[in-house]
Amino acid sequence: MNLREYVDFDATELGALVDAGEVSPGELAQLARRATEEFNPNINAVIEFYDDAESVSGAADGPFHGVPFLRKDLGATESGRLQERGSRLFKGYRAESDSYFFSRARDAGLRTVGRTAPTEFGSAGMSESTLCGVTRNPWALGRTAGGSSGGSAAAVAAGVTPIAHGSDGGGSIRIPASWCGLVGLNPSACRISDGRPSDSPTLGFSREFILCRTVRDMATGLDAFSDRLPTGPFGIAPPIRPFLDELSQPTGTLRVGIARTKWGATEVEPEILSAVEEIGLMLEAMGHKVVDVEAPYDPELKTRISIARAPEVARLLEGEARTLGRPIDTHTLEPINLKKFEYGRARTFDGHELAENIRKIRLQVSSAIDGFDLLLTPTMPIFAPAHGSAYSTTNPTLSYKEFAEADTSLYQYLGIFNVTGHPSVSLPLAHSTSGLPIGIQLVARIGGEATLVRIARDLEEGRPWRQRRPSLS
């Protein structure tokens, strides 16, 4: 297999080729290394390709047998590997244990061959940090790849690996999926264990999963990483059949709420809104009933939830810094995160107020969308901006509260579903006239990943995207 062939396969196909003896896991790791050498100097997505990548092990009977995999350097951990969280504060830190997620990755046959660049602590949706530098979008090198899983998204879009780890606490899988032309699913809260204490009011906000290029890989990934038993307060039940089997099941007739209006202060680009309307017409042609839905929540309440978490974040960060024996100052934190720390340290954490605001917003959203099987929205209201935008945590001009308000405004269709627990996926269903990817988001009922798999399959068949690749590849 040569490099050109390698970058065209999805992860499921590569696993099948390994099973058939047509290529070995070691050969695929070598191809991933070559792809990194070829593409990474332009995009700066992979911050470490492991020296021992060719000998990394994984299950021989998993669906992704021998497939190269990349880890976002934030969230899920690998024992003994660097885990720097995109921050100078954690530079050189190594994880002491494997997370549940990476145990499941090995069980699925994946071989983790390196680390990708996140934003500092995942705090921003722009792919730049003081520690890792700027990660560039393979579709337009002068633009951001998105964040905080931007390194993983850029690597998959470029063809370094067909699949990579991501995590999403407010849009961090779906943002880069939208701007890099990928499939990016944020599963239901508690569908995949994240190790968070069960009494935390923010349980399920952040979810570990993958970025990939095909619905088939998304479905196989759900089977590989999902918990087998109901977990957490959301009571997510196990699927009635493997998610991969949903690809052969009928979709049925769905009631779809379409967002033709903005849900925050940021205006929606006309080309993006037009793309949403086109997909709405496609769904109607498939027999689904499409009805307008207005913004289902109060953006100010969402901002208050973000700000209320600052004291808890500051306390945890202060404890970690003390353990590391490092100061928290301008030499270890970026401007916005330092301001967030100082803001939080000066206030008392009110868990009751946070929990009450979460309850209110969940009630708002559930009341507004209860009559729909599916929501159709833009993933992002704007195209990927140029590097150095005001939305980066490296920006010294904004206060922390201004940054939190801008966050709610820009990610107006995303973070709300981290709070409510709904599963949502960004699909690369459109491109701008200038060739930039446009992600379209679909949101299902809590626990409704099977619905997302089936409708995503229908849209992938109706408007194929797999052959659209950035010129970098």
C-alpha positions as a LaTeX table, in Angstrom:
\begin{tabular}{lrrr}
\hline
Residue & $x$ (\AA) & $y$ (\AA) & $z$ (\AA) \\
\hline
Met1 & 0.00 & 0.00 & 0.00 \\
Asn2 & 1.33 & 3.44 & $-0.88$ \\
Leu3 & 0.56 & 6.75 & 0.83 \\
Arg4 & $-1.99$ & 7.86 & $-1.76$ \\
Glu5 & $-3.95$ & 4.65 & $-1.24$ \\
Tyr6 & $-3.65$ & 4.86 & 2.54 \\
Val7 & $-5.22$ & 8.33 & 2.83 \\
Asp8 & $-8.29$ & 7.23 & 0.83 \\
Phe9 & $-9.34$ & 4.40 & 3.16 \\
Asp10 & $-11.57$ & 4.88 & 6.17 \\
Ala11 & $-10.75$ & 3.11 & 9.44 \\
Thr12 & $-13.24$ & 0.28 & 8.88 \\
Glu13 & $-11.69$ & $-0.53$ & 5.50 \\
Leu14 & $-8.16$ & $-0.51$ & 6.89 \\
Gly15 & $-9.19$ & $-2.87$ & 9.71 \\
Ala16 & $-10.69$ & $-5.25$ & 7.14 \\
Leu17 & $-7.48$ & $-5.17$ & 5.07 \\
Val18 & $-5.45$ & $-6.08$ & 8.16 \\
Asp19 & $-7.86$ & $-8.95$ & 8.91 \\
Ala20 & $-7.45$ & $-10.19$ & 5.35 \\
Gly21 & $-3.64$ & $-10.13$ & 5.65 \\
Glu22 & $-3.25$ & $-7.56$ & 2.87 \\
Val23 & $-1.40$ & $-5.12$ & 5.15 \\
Ser24 & 0.03 & $-5.36$ & 8.67 \\
Pro25 & $-0.49$ & $-3.03$ & 11.65 \\
Gly26 & 3.22 & $-2.17$ & 11.52 \\
Glu27 & 2.96 & $-1.17$ & 7.87 \\
Leu28 & $-0.02$ & 1.06 & 8.63 \\
Ala29 & 1.91 & 2.74 & 11.46 \\
Gln30 & 4.77 & 3.36 & 9.04 \\
Leu31 & 2.33 & 4.93 & 6.57 \\
Ala32 & 0.92 & 7.14 & 9.34 \\
Arg33 & 4.50 & 8.21 & 10.13 \\
Arg34 & 5.11 & 9.04 & 6.47 \\
Ala35 & 1.84 & 10.97 & 6.30 \\
Thr36 & 2.88 & 12.93 & 9.38 \\
Glu37 & 6.22 & 13.77 & 7.79 \\
Glu38 & 4.45 & 14.77 & 4.57 \\
Phe39 & 1.54 & 16.83 & 5.89 \\
Asn40 & 2.30 & 17.94 & 9.45 \\
Pro41 & 4.90 & 20.61 & 8.60 \\
Asn42 & 2.05 & 22.53 & 6.93 \\
Ile43 & $-0.65$ & 22.04 & 9.56 \\
Asn44 & 1.14 & 21.48 & 12.92 \\
Ala45 & $-1.53$ & 19.05 & 14.13 \\
Val46 & 0.62 & 16.19 & 15.50 \\
Ile47 & 2.79 & 17.38 & 18.40 \\
Glu48 & 4.39 & 13.98 & 19.00 \\
Phe49 & 4.59 & 10.84 & 16.84 \\
Tyr50 & 5.68 & 8.04 & 19.13 \\
Asp51 & 9.13 & 6.55 & 18.55 \\
Asp52 & 7.68 & 3.11 & 19.23 \\
Ala53 & 4.53 & 3.60 & 17.10 \\
Glu54 & 5.24 & 0.57 & 14.91 \\
Ser55 & 5.22 & $-1.74$ & 17.93 \\
Val56 & 2.17 & $-0.37$ & 19.77 \\
Ser57 & $-0.30$ & $-3.17$ & 20.50 \\
Gly58 & $-4.06$ & $-3.52$ & 20.10 \\
Ala59 & $-6.61$ & $-6.32$ & 19.98 \\
Ala60 & $-6.44$ & $-8.54$ & 16.90 \\
Asp61 & $-10.18$ & $-9.19$ & 16.92 \\
Gly62 & $-11.40$ & $-5.58$ & 17.14 \\
Pro63 & $-13.25$ & $-3.82$ & 14.30 \\
Phe64 & $-10.37$ & $-1.35$ & 13.89 \\
His65 & $-7.66$ & $-4.05$ & 13.92 \\
Gly66 & $-4.28$ & $-2.38$ & 13.37 \\
Val67 & $-5.67$ & 1.06 & 12.48 \\
Pro68 & $-3.43$ & 4.03 & 13.46 \\
Phe69 & $-5.07$ & 6.34 & 15.99 \\
Leu70 & $-4.11$ & 9.73 & 17.44 \\
Arg71 & $-4.83$ & 11.00 & 20.96 \\
Lys72 & $-5.93$ & 14.53 & 21.66 \\
Asp73 & $-3.51$ & 15.69 & 24.36 \\
Leu74 & $-6.34$ & 16.53 & 26.75 \\
Gly75 & $-8.87$ & 14.38 & 28.58 \\
Ala76 & $-8.39$ & 10.63 & 28.19 \\
Thr77 & $-4.88$ & 9.44 & 29.15 \\
Glu78 & $-2.29$ & 6.82 & 28.24 \\
Ser79 & $-0.08$ & 5.50 & 31.01 \\
Gly80 & 3.47 & 6.86 & 30.83 \\
Arg81 & 2.77 & 9.16 & 27.88 \\
Leu82 & 3.01 & 12.95 & 27.97 \\
Gln83 & $-0.27$ & 14.69 & 28.84 \\
Glu84 & 0.38 & 18.44 & 28.67 \\
Arg85 & $-3.18$ & 19.70 & 28.09 \\
Gly86 & $-1.99$ & 22.36 & 25.69 \\
Ser87 & $-0.55$ & 24.33 & 28.62 \\
Arg88 & 2.92 & 25.37 & 29.78 \\
Leu89 & 1.71 & 24.64 & 33.32 \\
Phe90 & 1.72 & 20.90 & 32.51 \\
Lys91 & 4.73 & 20.82 & 30.19 \\
Gly92 & 6.55 & 17.50 & 30.64 \\
Tyr93 & 3.77 & 15.90 & 32.73 \\
Arg94 & 3.18 & 12.17 & 32.14 \\
Ala95 & $-0.03$ & 10.33 & 32.95 \\
Glu96 & 0.22 & 7.59 & 35.57 \\
Ser97 & $-2.57$ & 5.38 & 34.23 \\
Asp98 & $-4.65$ & 4.50 & 31.20 \\
Ser99 & $-8.12$ & 5.95 & 31.06 \\
Tyr100 & $-11.14$ & 3.77 & 30.40 \\
Phe101 & $-11.38$ & 5.32 & 26.93 \\
Phe102 & $-7.94$ & 4.14 & 25.84 \\
Ser103 & $-8.49$ & 0.68 & 27.26 \\
Arg104 & $-11.52$ & 0.50 & 24.98 \\
Ala105 & $-9.48$ & 1.88 & 22.08 \\
Arg106 & $-7.02$ & $-1.00$ & 22.38 \\
Asp107 & $-9.89$ & $-3.48$ & 22.71 \\
Ala108 & $-11.21$ & $-2.14$ & 19.39 \\
Gly109 & $-7.83$ & $-2.84$ & 17.75 \\
Leu110 & $-6.69$ & 0.77 & 17.48 \\
Arg111 & $-2.96$ & 1.53 & 17.70 \\
Thr112 & $-2.36$ & 4.95 & 19.21 \\
Val113 & 0.66 & 6.37 & 17.40 \\
Gly114 & 0.89 & 9.94 & 18.69 \\
Arg115 & $-0.58$ & 13.09 & 20.26 \\
Thr116 & $-2.43$ & 16.00 & 18.67 \\
Ala117 & $-2.52$ & 19.66 & 19.66 \\
Pro118 & $-5.44$ & 20.95 & 21.77 \\
Thr119 & $-6.14$ & 24.46 & 22.94 \\
Glu120 & $-5.08$ & 25.21 & 26.52 \\
Phe121 & $-7.40$ & 23.13 & 28.77 \\
Gly122 & $-9.86$ & 22.99 & 25.86 \\
Ser123 & $-11.02$ & 26.50 & 26.74 \\
Ala124 & $-11.31$ & 27.84 & 23.19 \\
Gly125 & $-12.62$ & 26.83 & 19.79 \\
Met126 & $-9.61$ & 28.22 & 17.94 \\
Ser127 & $-6.64$ & 25.97 & 17.11 \\
Glu128 & $-3.79$ & 27.91 & 18.67 \\
Ser129 & $-1.94$ & 27.88 & 21.98 \\
Thr130 & 1.27 & 29.26 & 23.40 \\
Leu131 & 2.61 & 25.75 & 24.04 \\
Cys132 & 1.65 & 24.03 & 20.78 \\
Gly133 & 1.60 & 26.97 & 18.37 \\
Val134 & $-0.92$ & 27.41 & 15.55 \\
Thr135 & $-2.65$ & 24.38 & 14.04 \\
Arg136 & $-3.71$ & 25.21 & 10.49 \\
Asn137 & $-6.80$ & 24.11 & 8.64 \\
Pro138 & $-5.92$ & 21.73 & 5.74 \\
Trp139 & $-8.63$ & 23.37 & 3.62 \\
Ala140 & $-7.20$ & 26.88 & 4.10 \\
Leu141 & $-3.89$ & 27.15 & 5.92 \\
Gly142 & $-4.53$ & 30.76 & 6.94 \\
Arg143 & $-7.64$ & 29.75 & 8.88 \\
Thr144 & $-8.22$ & 27.96 & 12.17 \\
Ala145 & $-8.95$ & 24.23 & 12.27 \\
Gly146 & $-11.26$ & 24.85 & 15.24 \\
Gly147 & $-10.92$ & 23.62 & 18.78 \\
Ser148 & $-10.35$ & 22.30 & 21.13 \\
Ser149 & $-9.91$ & 19.05 & 19.16 \\
Gly150 & $-8.41$ & 20.98 & 16.24 \\
Gly151 & $-5.20$ & 18.96 & 16.09 \\
Ser152 & $-7.10$ & 15.70 & 15.74 \\
Ala153 & $-9.46$ & 17.18 & 13.15 \\
Ala154 & $-6.68$ & 18.68 & 11.04 \\
Ala155 & $-4.75$ & 15.39 & 11.13 \\
Val156 & $-7.76$ & 13.33 & 9.99 \\
Ala157 & $-8.74$ & 15.86 & 7.31 \\
Ala158 & $-5.18$ & 15.85 & 5.96 \\
Gly159 & $-5.00$ & 12.04 & 5.97 \\
Val160 & $-2.47$ & 11.37 & 8.75 \\
Thr161 & $-4.88$ & 8.84 & 10.30 \\
Pro162 & $-8.47$ & 8.01 & 9.29 \\
Ile163 & $-9.73$ & 8.41 & 12.85 \\
Ala164 & $-8.60$ & 10.32 & 15.95 \\
His165 & $-9.61$ & 10.96 & 19.54 \\
Gly166 & $-11.56$ & 14.08 & 20.45 \\
Ser167 & $-13.49$ & 15.41 & 23.43 \\
Asp168 & $-16.39$ & 17.85 & 23.55 \\
Gly169 & $-17.30$ & 19.99 & 26.54 \\
Gly170 & $-19.02$ & 22.77 & 24.61 \\
Gly171 & $-18.50$ & 22.00 & 20.93 \\
Ser172 & $-14.89$ & 20.83 & 20.86 \\
Ile173 & $-15.55$ & 17.87 & 18.52 \\
Arg174 & $-18.23$ & 19.52 & 16.40 \\
Ile175 & $-16.46$ & 22.87 & 15.84 \\
Pro176 & $-13.37$ & 21.39 & 14.15 \\
Ala177 & $-15.50$ & 18.75 & 12.40 \\
Ser178 & $-17.52$ & 21.56 & 10.83 \\
Trp179 & $-14.53$ & 23.63 & 9.77 \\
Cys180 & $-12.39$ & 20.68 & 8.62 \\
Gly181 & $-15.10$ & 18.81 & 6.70 \\
Leu182 & $-15.43$ & 15.76 & 9.00 \\
Val183 & $-18.01$ & 13.68 & 10.84 \\
Gly184 & $-18.01$ & 14.78 & 14.48 \\
Leu185 & $-20.41$ & 13.16 & 16.96 \\
Asn186 & $-20.88$ & 14.29 & 20.53 \\
Pro187 & $-22.68$ & 11.28 & 22.10 \\
Ser188 & $-25.39$ & 11.46 & 24.74 \\
Ala189 & $-24.21$ & 12.38 & 28.21 \\
Cys190 & $-22.96$ & 9.24 & 30.00 \\
Arg191 & $-23.06$ & 7.12 & 26.83 \\
Ile192 & $-19.29$ & 6.86 & 27.19 \\
Ser193 & $-17.68$ & 6.95 & 30.66 \\
Asp194 & $-15.49$ & 9.97 & 31.39 \\
Gly195 & $-14.55$ & 9.19 & 35.00 \\
Arg196 & $-16.23$ & 12.31 & 36.41 \\
Pro197 & $-17.64$ & 11.97 & 39.96 \\
Ser198 & $-21.27$ & 10.85 & 39.83 \\
Asp199 & $-22.39$ & 13.65 & 42.17 \\
Ser200 & $-20.99$ & 16.43 & 39.98 \\
Pro201 & $-23.70$ & 18.78 & 38.62 \\
Thr202 & $-21.72$ & 18.95 & 35.37 \\
Leu203 & $-21.65$ & 15.17 & 34.88 \\
Gly204 & $-21.90$ & 14.47 & 31.17 \\
Phe205 & $-21.00$ & 17.99 & 30.01 \\
Ser206 & $-17.71$ & 16.77 & 28.54 \\
Arg207 & $-17.70$ & 13.62 & 26.42 \\
Glu208 & $-14.89$ & 11.62 & 24.86 \\
Phe209 & $-15.27$ & 10.28 & 21.32 \\
Ile210 & $-13.69$ & 10.44 & 17.85 \\
Leu211 & $-13.40$ & 12.46 & 14.67 \\
Cys212 & $-13.67$ & 10.52 & 11.41 \\
Arg213 & $-14.66$ & 10.80 & 7.75 \\
Thr214 & $-17.55$ & 8.33 & 7.36 \\
Val215 & $-20.81$ & 7.48 & 9.10 \\
Arg216 & $-19.69$ & 3.84 & 9.12 \\
Asp217 & $-16.65$ & 4.71 & 11.24 \\
Met218 & $-18.84$ & 6.78 & 13.55 \\
Ala219 & $-21.22$ & 3.85 & 14.09 \\
Thr220 & $-18.37$ & 1.39 & 14.63 \\
Gly221 & $-16.79$ & 3.84 & 17.07 \\
Leu222 & $-20.01$ & 4.00 & 19.07 \\
Asp223 & $-20.02$ & 0.21 & 19.34 \\
Ala224 & $-16.37$ & 0.23 & 20.41 \\
Phe225 & $-16.52$ & 2.95 & 23.08 \\
Ser226 & $-20.06$ & 2.91 & 24.50 \\
Asp227 & $-20.77$ & 1.63 & 27.99 \\
Arg228 & $-22.53$ & $-1.72$ & 28.07 \\
Leu229 & $-24.78$ & $-0.83$ & 31.02 \\
Pro230 & $-26.90$ & 2.24 & 31.88 \\
Thr231 & $-24.77$ & 4.87 & 33.64 \\
Gly232 & $-25.20$ & 8.24 & 35.29 \\
Pro233 & $-28.30$ & 10.27 & 36.07 \\
Phe234 & $-29.42$ & 10.27 & 32.42 \\
Gly235 & $-30.01$ & 6.50 & 32.51 \\
Ile236 & $-28.72$ & 5.95 & 28.97 \\
Ala237 & $-29.84$ & 2.43 & 28.08 \\
Pro238 & $-27.71$ & 0.08 & 25.98 \\
Pro239 & $-28.65$ & 0.03 & 22.29 \\
Ile240 & $-31.17$ & $-2.59$ & 21.14 \\
Arg241 & $-28.70$ & $-3.69$ & 18.45 \\
Pro242 & $-25.12$ & $-2.74$ & 17.48 \\
Phe243 & $-24.96$ & 0.76 & 16.07 \\
Leu244 & $-23.25$ & $-0.61$ & 12.97 \\
Asp245 & $-26.38$ & $-2.68$ & 12.32 \\
Glu246 & $-28.43$ & 0.54 & 12.29 \\
Leu247 & $-26.90$ & 1.25 & 8.87 \\
Ser248 & $-29.19$ & $-1.43$ & 7.41 \\
Gln249 & $-32.32$ & $-0.35$ & 9.31 \\
Pro250 & $-35.10$ & 1.89 & 7.93 \\
Thr251 & $-35.21$ & 5.44 & 9.26 \\
Gly252 & $-38.98$ & 5.84 & 9.54 \\
Thr253 & $-40.74$ & 9.20 & 9.36 \\
Leu254 & $-39.34$ & 11.89 & 11.65 \\
Arg255 & $-40.56$ & 15.27 & 12.85 \\
Val256 & $-37.62$ & 17.64 & 12.35 \\
Gly257 & $-37.23$ & 21.08 & 13.89 \\
Ile258 & $-35.16$ & 23.34 & 11.63 \\
Ala259 & $-33.29$ & 26.37 & 13.00 \\
Arg260 & $-33.62$ & 29.19 & 10.47 \\
Thr261 & $-32.85$ & 31.87 & 13.06 \\
Lys262 & $-29.82$ & 32.63 & 15.19 \\
Trp263 & $-29.72$ & 31.28 & 18.74 \\
Gly264 & $-27.24$ & 33.87 & 20.02 \\
Ala265 & $-25.78$ & 37.28 & 19.28 \\
Thr266 & $-23.62$ & 36.16 & 16.32 \\
Glu267 & $-25.33$ & 36.45 & 12.94 \\
Val268 & $-25.45$ & 33.34 & 10.74 \\
Glu269 & $-23.58$ & 33.63 & 7.43 \\
Pro270 & $-26.11$ & 33.59 & 4.54 \\
Glu271 & $-24.34$ & 30.69 & 2.77 \\
Ile272 & $-24.48$ & 28.62 & 5.94 \\
Leu273 & $-28.19$ & 29.31 & 6.47 \\
Ser274 & $-28.82$ & 28.44 & 2.82 \\
Ala275 & $-27.04$ & 25.11 & 3.33 \\
Val276 & $-29.26$ & 24.33 & 6.34 \\
Glu277 & $-32.36$ & 25.09 & 4.27 \\
Glu278 & $-31.13$ & 22.81 & 1.46 \\
Ile279 & $-30.74$ & 19.92 & 3.89 \\
Gly280 & $-34.19$ & 20.68 & 5.24 \\
Leu281 & $-35.57$ & 20.30 & 1.72 \\
Met282 & $-33.68$ & 17.01 & 1.35 \\
Leu283 & $-35.26$ & 15.69 & 4.52 \\
Glu284 & $-38.70$ & 16.75 & 3.33 \\
Ala285 & $-38.08$ & 14.94 & 0.03 \\
Met286 & $-37.24$ & 11.82 & 2.08 \\
Gly287 & $-40.69$ & 12.02 & 3.67 \\
His288 & $-39.87$ & 13.71 & 6.97 \\
Lys289 & $-41.92$ & 16.60 & 8.35 \\
Val290 & $-39.77$ & 19.72 & 8.76 \\
Val291 & $-41.04$ & 22.51 & 11.03 \\
Asp292 & $-39.37$ & 25.75 & 12.14 \\
Val293 & $-38.01$ & 25.80 & 15.70 \\
Glu294 & $-36.97$ & 28.94 & 17.56 \\
Ala295 & $-34.07$ & 29.27 & 19.98 \\
Pro296 & $-34.95$ & 26.86 & 22.84 \\
Tyr297 & $-32.96$ & 28.55 & 25.61 \\
Asp298 & $-31.90$ & 31.85 & 27.15 \\
Pro299 & $-28.27$ & 32.60 & 26.15 \\
Glu300 & $-27.73$ & 34.68 & 29.30 \\
Leu301 & $-28.55$ & 31.64 & 31.44 \\
Lys302 & $-26.02$ & 29.57 & 29.48 \\
Thr303 & $-23.34$ & 32.24 & 30.11 \\
Arg304 & $-24.16$ & 32.26 & 33.83 \\
Ile305 & $-23.60$ & 28.49 & 33.98 \\
Ser306 & $-20.17$ & 28.90 & 32.39 \\
Ile307 & $-19.17$ & 31.70 & 34.77 \\
Ala308 & $-20.51$ & 29.87 & 37.85 \\
Arg309 & $-18.04$ & 27.04 & 37.23 \\
Ala310 & $-14.99$ & 29.35 & 37.43 \\
Pro311 & $-14.44$ & 29.05 & 41.23 \\
Glu312 & $-14.44$ & 25.23 & 41.07 \\
Val313 & $-12.07$ & 25.25 & 38.08 \\
Ala314 & $-9.74$ & 27.69 & 39.88 \\
Arg315 & $-9.67$ & 25.51 & 43.02 \\
Leu316 & $-8.84$ & 22.35 & 41.04 \\
Leu317 & $-6.18$ & 24.11 & 38.99 \\
Glu318 & $-4.57$ & 25.60 & 42.09 \\
Gly319 & $-4.34$ & 22.13 & 43.63 \\
Glu320 & $-2.77$ & 20.64 & 40.50 \\
Ala321 & $-0.25$ & 23.48 & 40.27 \\
Arg322 & 0.70 & 22.95 & 43.91 \\
Thr323 & 1.27 & 19.24 & 43.25 \\
Leu324 & 3.46 & 20.08 & 40.25 \\
Gly325 & 5.36 & 22.69 & 42.27 \\
Arg326 & 4.69 & 25.38 & 39.67 \\
Pro327 & 3.27 & 28.89 & 39.94 \\
Ile328 & 0.15 & 30.09 & 38.18 \\
Asp329 & 1.12 & 33.26 & 36.34 \\
Thr330 & 1.71 & 34.73 & 32.89 \\
His331 & 4.54 & 32.23 & 32.31 \\
Thr332 & 2.29 & 29.20 & 32.78 \\
Leu333 & $-1.20$ & 30.27 & 31.66 \\
Glu334 & $-2.54$ & 32.09 & 28.62 \\
Pro335 & $-4.23$ & 35.48 & 29.20 \\
Ile336 & $-7.89$ & 34.37 & 29.21 \\
Asn337 & $-7.28$ & 31.28 & 31.35 \\
Leu338 & $-5.25$ & 33.33 & 33.82 \\
Lys339 & $-8.13$ & 35.82 & 34.05 \\
Lys340 & $-10.58$ & 32.94 & 34.54 \\
Phe341 & $-8.40$ & 31.58 & 37.34 \\
Glu342 & $-8.16$ & 34.95 & 39.06 \\
Tyr343 & $-11.90$ & 35.56 & 38.64 \\
Gly344 & $-12.74$ & 32.15 & 40.08 \\
Arg345 & $-10.25$ & 32.34 & 42.96 \\
Ala346 & $-11.84$ & 35.59 & 44.15 \\
Arg347 & $-15.29$ & 33.99 & 44.42 \\
Thr348 & $-16.93$ & 31.18 & 46.36 \\
Phe349 & $-18.25$ & 28.22 & 44.40 \\
Asp350 & $-22.03$ & 27.89 & 44.79 \\
Gly351 & $-22.90$ & 24.35 & 43.74 \\
His352 & $-26.58$ & 24.84 & 44.54 \\
Glu353 & $-26.88$ & 27.89 & 42.25 \\
Leu354 & $-25.04$ & 26.06 & 39.45 \\
Ala355 & $-27.26$ & 23.00 & 39.77 \\
Glu356 & $-30.40$ & 25.16 & 39.79 \\
Asn357 & $-29.35$ & 27.02 & 36.62 \\
Ile358 & $-28.58$ & 23.70 & 34.91 \\
Arg359 & $-32.03$ & 22.44 & 35.92 \\
Lys360 & $-33.68$ & 25.57 & 34.54 \\
Ile361 & $-31.95$ & 25.40 & 31.17 \\
Arg362 & $-32.62$ & 21.67 & 30.80 \\
Leu363 & $-36.31$ & 22.38 & 31.48 \\
Gln364 & $-36.31$ & 25.24 & 28.95 \\
Val365 & $-34.81$ & 23.12 & 26.20 \\
Ser366 & $-36.83$ & 19.96 & 26.87 \\
Ser367 & $-40.07$ & 21.98 & 26.85 \\
Ala368 & $-39.14$ & 23.69 & 23.56 \\
Ile369 & $-38.02$ & 20.62 & 21.59 \\
Asp370 & $-40.05$ & 17.78 & 23.12 \\
Gly371 & $-42.24$ & 17.50 & 20.03 \\
Phe372 & $-39.33$ & 16.79 & 17.69 \\
Asp373 & $-37.47$ & 13.59 & 16.87 \\
Leu374 & $-34.57$ & 15.57 & 15.43 \\
Leu375 & $-33.24$ & 19.11 & 15.25 \\
Leu376 & $-31.44$ & 20.52 & 12.20 \\
Thr377 & $-29.14$ & 23.51 & 12.81 \\
Pro378 & $-25.94$ & 25.06 & 11.54 \\
Thr379 & $-22.97$ & 23.65 & 13.42 \\
Met380 & $-21.23$ & 27.02 & 13.36 \\
Pro381 & $-22.77$ & 30.37 & 12.35 \\
Ile382 & $-19.56$ & 31.54 & 10.67 \\
Phe383 & $-16.81$ & 30.12 & 8.47 \\
Ala384 & $-13.47$ & 29.23 & 10.02 \\
Pro385 & $-11.85$ & 32.58 & 10.88 \\
Ala386 & $-8.24$ & 33.55 & 10.29 \\
His387 & $-5.69$ & 32.75 & 12.99 \\
Gly388 & $-5.35$ & 35.27 & 15.79 \\
Ser389 & $-9.07$ & 36.01 & 16.17 \\
Ala390 & $-10.55$ & 37.53 & 19.31 \\
Tyr391 & $-11.96$ & 34.14 & 20.31 \\
Ser392 & $-8.55$ & 32.69 & 21.24 \\
Thr393 & $-7.47$ & 32.29 & 24.87 \\
Thr394 & $-4.18$ & 33.93 & 23.84 \\
Asn395 & $-6.10$ & 37.21 & 23.32 \\
Pro396 & $-5.03$ & 39.66 & 26.05 \\
Thr397 & $-7.74$ & 42.26 & 25.40 \\
Leu398 & $-10.93$ & 40.55 & 26.63 \\
Ser399 & $-11.99$ & 40.14 & 30.24 \\
Tyr400 & $-13.01$ & 36.65 & 31.34 \\
Lys401 & $-16.71$ & 37.60 & 31.40 \\
Glu402 & $-16.47$ & 39.10 & 27.90 \\
Phe403 & $-14.82$ & 35.91 & 26.69 \\
Ala404 & $-17.58$ & 33.78 & 28.27 \\
Glu405 & $-20.26$ & 35.90 & 26.58 \\
Ala406 & $-18.46$ & 35.63 & 23.22 \\
Asp407 & $-18.23$ & 31.87 & 23.74 \\
Thr408 & $-22.01$ & 31.56 & 24.21 \\
Ser409 & $-22.59$ & 33.75 & 21.16 \\
Leu410 & $-20.25$ & 31.98 & 18.75 \\
Tyr411 & $-21.05$ & 28.40 & 19.81 \\
Gln412 & $-24.77$ & 29.14 & 20.11 \\
Tyr413 & $-25.92$ & 25.83 & 18.59 \\
Leu414 & $-23.42$ & 23.63 & 20.43 \\
Gly415 & $-22.71$ & 24.11 & 24.14 \\
Ile416 & $-26.38$ & 24.03 & 25.07 \\
Phe417 & $-26.54$ & 20.31 & 24.20 \\
Asn418 & $-23.56$ & 19.60 & 26.45 \\
Val419 & $-25.66$ & 21.01 & 29.27 \\
Thr420 & $-28.83$ & 19.13 & 28.36 \\
Gly421 & $-27.19$ & 15.78 & 27.50 \\
His422 & $-28.55$ & 15.42 & 23.94 \\
Pro423 & $-26.44$ & 13.64 & 21.29 \\
Ser424 & $-25.52$ & 15.74 & 18.27 \\
Val425 & $-23.44$ & 15.27 & 15.15 \\
Ser426 & $-21.85$ & 17.65 & 12.66 \\
Leu427 & $-21.87$ & 16.32 & 9.10 \\
Pro428 & $-19.83$ & 17.81 & 6.19 \\
Leu429 & $-22.84$ & 18.30 & 3.95 \\
Ala430 & $-21.92$ & 21.55 & 2.20 \\
His431 & $-19.12$ & 23.84 & 1.03 \\
Ser432 & $-19.01$ & 27.59 & 0.49 \\
Thr433 & $-18.51$ & 29.11 & $-2.95$ \\
Ser434 & $-14.87$ & 29.62 & $-1.95$ \\
Gly435 & $-14.46$ & 25.93 & $-1.05$ \\
Leu436 & $-14.66$ & 26.07 & 2.76 \\
Pro437 & $-16.47$ & 23.20 & 4.54 \\
Ile438 & $-19.86$ & 23.86 & 6.10 \\
Gly439 & $-20.95$ & 21.54 & 8.89 \\
Ile440 & $-24.64$ & 20.85 & 9.48 \\
Gln441 & $-25.70$ & 19.69 & 12.94 \\
Leu442 & $-28.34$ & 17.09 & 13.74 \\
Val443 & $-29.55$ & 16.66 & 17.33 \\
Ala444 & $-31.53$ & 13.63 & 18.57 \\
Arg445 & $-33.35$ & 12.79 & 21.77 \\
Ile446 & $-31.19$ & 11.77 & 24.74 \\
Gly447 & $-30.03$ & 8.22 & 24.05 \\
Gly448 & $-31.02$ & 8.57 & 20.38 \\
Glu449 & $-27.70$ & 7.83 & 18.68 \\
Ala450 & $-29.39$ & 5.11 & 16.59 \\
Thr451 & $-31.59$ & 7.78 & 14.99 \\
Leu452 & $-28.52$ & 9.89 & 14.24 \\
Val453 & $-26.73$ & 6.93 & 12.65 \\
Arg454 & $-29.67$ & 6.17 & 10.36 \\
Ile455 & $-30.36$ & 9.76 & 9.28 \\
Ala456 & $-26.62$ & 10.46 & 8.82 \\
Arg457 & $-26.43$ & 7.38 & 6.58 \\
Asp458 & $-29.33$ & 8.69 & 4.49 \\
Leu459 & $-27.71$ & 12.09 & 4.08 \\
Glu460 & $-24.30$ & 10.58 & 3.30 \\
Glu461 & $-25.93$ & 8.55 & 0.53 \\
Gly462 & $-27.97$ & 11.50 & $-0.73$ \\
Arg463 & $-25.10$ & 14.01 & $-0.69$ \\
Pro464 & $-21.80$ & 12.05 & $-0.61$ \\
Trp465 & $-18.83$ & 13.91 & 0.83 \\
Arg466 & $-16.09$ & 11.30 & 1.07 \\
Gln467 & $-14.32$ & 12.21 & $-2.16$ \\
Arg468 & $-14.13$ & 15.89 & $-1.25$ \\
Arg469 & $-10.67$ & 16.30 & 0.25 \\
Pro470 & $-8.42$ & 19.30 & 0.90 \\
Ser471 & $-5.70$ & 19.84 & $-1.69$ \\
Leu472 & $-3.10$ & 19.27 & 1.02 \\
Ser473 & $-3.82$ & 15.53 & 0.72 \\
\hline
\end{tabular}
